[in-house]
């Protein structure tokens, strides 16, 4: 436990606590020594669907970048015939060319740009890892459309995109006081061409995480915590035997959040298809999420934060198994919920009064928070928390407008808090309502206080992490949009792999997929200590009216 307290990092977000019949409180958080949530892949298409959720990573910078891998498995709520699909995953080695630097295609401004207070958090000083799978399109005669070498086409489009996103081609530098700035030097981003003797179908049908040999589909990022003076984007494009390809990215989280990453990738896709300019022009304007005061002048956080800050006891880490279990003793499971499973879960709230019908995200989050809490064996009177990280570009935010094209970090994380007894004894419908109220709780005043508090805590070098916190985000809109379509290649899946910075993979991610019947489904990740995962499966099986939790598991070949 001593090492965990050696280095405290300022959180990437302000945390808003909602407690039934209690006021709203806010705080920032210390990073645990085990994985935190990742900043996730696609958020763009959620704009038209109301709220957007965007989860940034929360690593503790005192940890080494290479940690032992957690075990990972599939938990598929579907007929046993699906087991054959995932039973034998492929093993392969990619043949990589030497990395090269790709600078902007034309001259760009040479200047220094400041980050926002949201960007400039120690918790975001790492490379986020994302992956995308693409199938080549064919014409009426079955011939492959598009360029002979997709890697060279994407490389050229990337160079053109960097003309517009020229800060990404620069390098981070730390000024006096530890504040980061971007020197726009046009040095370029790292790009690697690779080939693998494997086909898209070898990754499994349906295409679901964990992806086999995912490290072979990413270039070597080295120390994923070392972001100063290094390329801010590292990309590998791996050509497959079938003509398809896989794009793997390491993106510095201090520069962009998930929305920003996909906005850049959409620009690359548009330019690769022949567009003369991006349909969405990038906007920097990091000052809109920076405090107008000197951090030194904010001697204390907003008074509304104080009750929660007072409740954060560093000694409480020792009684949270999530913070004390070594990563090699953890397992990652992926749970797939199709229409049949959702209908079963909806039956538990049917007939109860809900102001609005429960969304898939609200219902799954409520059930999984409850099952996870029971599985981890927390004491009845202990507080447990649910954190939902949200993108400030969503329709919920009508009071602090984020410019169209803004690609910096713009995320806020409301938190709901209950005791274990309150959560596990109340009707499920009440938990669903609490999840909804939590999403809607962020006000203009909360956002302003959060920015000021993050700046203050970074200046003071101290923050705390509430134990017993379940972090979750909705990224299933990744599969809902056509923004990554290349015309000559179809995006068929992807997301956040269990690779790269493993200390950013603790939270649950809701991703869209197809189940074995070809139906739209949601896959949710979960990382827990192995004994807790066994209990979690049993609890979830009860909610789904399954006879035995073993029928839910499909173990991957990883």
Buried (B, 14 or more C-beta within 10 A) or exposed (E): EEEBEEBBBBBBBBBBBBBEEEEBBBBBBBBBBBBBBBBBBBBBBBBEEEBBBBBBBBBBBBBEBEBEBBBBBBBBBBEEEBBEBBEEBBEBEBEBEEBEEBBBBEEBEEEEBBBBBBBBBBBBBBBBBBBBBBBBBEEEEEEBEBBEEBBEBBBBBBBBBBBBBBBBBBBBBBEEEEBBBBBBBBBBBBBBBBBBEBEBEBBBBBBBBBBBBBBBBBBEBEEBBBBEEBBBBBBBBBBBEBBBBBBBBBBBBBBBBBBBBBBBBBBBBBBBBEEEEBEBEBBBEBEBBBBEEEBEEBEEBBEBBBBBBEBBEBEBBEBBBBBBBEBEEBBBBBBBBBEBBBEBBEEBBEEEEEEEEBBBBBBBBBBBBBBBBBBBEBEEEBBBBBBBBBBBBBEBBEEBEBEEBBBBBBBBBBBBBBBBEBBBEBEBBBBBBBBBBBBEBBBEEBBBBBBBBBBBBBBBEEBBBBBBBBBBBBBBBBBBBEBBBBEBBBBBBBBBBBBBBBBBBBBBBBBBBBBBBEEBBBBBBBBBBEBBBEBBBBBBBEBBEBEEBEBBBBBBEB
